[in-house]
Amino acid sequence: MHSAFDASPTTPAIPISFVTKSNWAEFAAMLPAAAKAFATAHGFKGKAGAWLALPDADGAIAQILFGLDDAGARHRDLFRPGTLPGLLPAGTYRFANAPHDTRLAALAFALGSYRFGRYRKNEAPNVKLVPPDGFDIAEISRIAEAAALARDLINTPSNAMGPEELAQAAKELAGRFGAYFSCITGDDLVAQNFPLIHAVGMASTRAPRLIDFSWGDPTHPKITLVGKGVCFDTGGLDLKPSSAMLIMKKDMGGAANVLALALMIMDAKLKVRLRVLIPAVENAVAGNAFRPLDIFKSRKGPTVEIGNTDAEGRLVLADALALADEEKPELLIDLGTLTGAARVALGPELPPFYTNDEDLALDVARAAKEQNDPLWRLPLWAPYDAWLDSKVANINNAPSGGFAGSITCALFLQRFVESAKSWLHVDIYGWTPSAKPARPEGGECQAARAIYALLSQRYG
């Protein structure tokens, strides 16, 4: 059970009553006269996000009032209760009435208790919630634990989270669930035909590698997850400006979220044969760095001209996707923090996803809405595929012009997938720029919860 929950409190749990602006007057009329007068004196009117501790006759907390968004609000945040761990005094609490979505509210409470405390004292709030009746608290706990794993990995600075450290984190997770783990490192990538992964990572003093682990019954449907593991991205010789480099420790966010998703799948014992592939590199600047207009042969065979060294994520994913595709999985999923164009189009909170499988697209959209894990489908627009043409190689990794950058990235990756029954590509941000309910500023778990819900429905 997640540390935010307490199923057997030693003292009575303090009730949290959820109200809205529209039902506050009706609710207040049912309060004892003294409690109603106290709330009135403090100006509490049920505004979304507002809270008030009502005292009992001895001055202790009798109950908490907490404002939720009205059902008809332009934006109703189902994670609003995720602010409670950072607001309430230490103690154990329970939901006295139902919020808009009790399961998501309990999850938000756990997600909102997260703190990154590796480098300074930043302890999680000593605020506990008695799990609401009728909900699978083990399921909620595994989701919250997985989100914390993704956040921790992304929030860890690159000096402590390079390719080797990322591989170690994956190895520990694999070992926890008895998965078979292997890793191809350094020049062995060339020997074993992963030239694009090696090219991107060869300038760093920290060797590139391909992380690989498998779990589950080999007779079950094959599900393969591929996560972009660029542990820091300078942009390479097409160097980023310093302002664009500030949060590039998050460029392994695809890998972090793939590991979070793998944790959920394995802990829930879904009936799948899971394979996880993470190309882990640092895109550094040195005399041996790959250059604009260099040409490399990919694992799949087509030659790739380097239009821009800062479009490195799609290169490392290409080799990993080609390997995954060789097994002809039932479902091949890749996650990566890939393009600024996706953020320009949809912002940091709404990652685009791509697939040609119409049933899969509908399932992803439905799961994203149900899990409050927003995703939005963008098209694999075939006419733009010609933009990837090169005059001297089979394909260019970064077409000039700057239009439709997330789409052309997806089209590039699609060139390396042909045998998988279904393919899903998600261009995540992996970062919360400013704190929101249940989503503290920093590394974020994006898309993993929605995809886990989809896989649970199909293979649970």
VENURLIN-V873334 format. One record per helix or strand. SS is the DSSP state (H for helix, E for strand). FROM is the first residue (numbers start at 1). LEN is the number of residues. Records with the same first field share a line. If there is no record, write none. Layout:
BEGIN
SS: FROM-LEN  FROM-LEN
END
This chain:
BEGIN
E: 5-1  14-6  51-5  61-7  91-5  127-3  180-6  209-7  221-13  272-12  295-3  303-3  331-6  351-4  375-3  395-2  422-6  431-2  436-1  439-1  442-2
H: 24-6  33-9  80-8  102-11  137-19  163-14  188-4  195-7  242-4  248-20  313-14  340-7  358-13  382-7  405-10  448-12
END
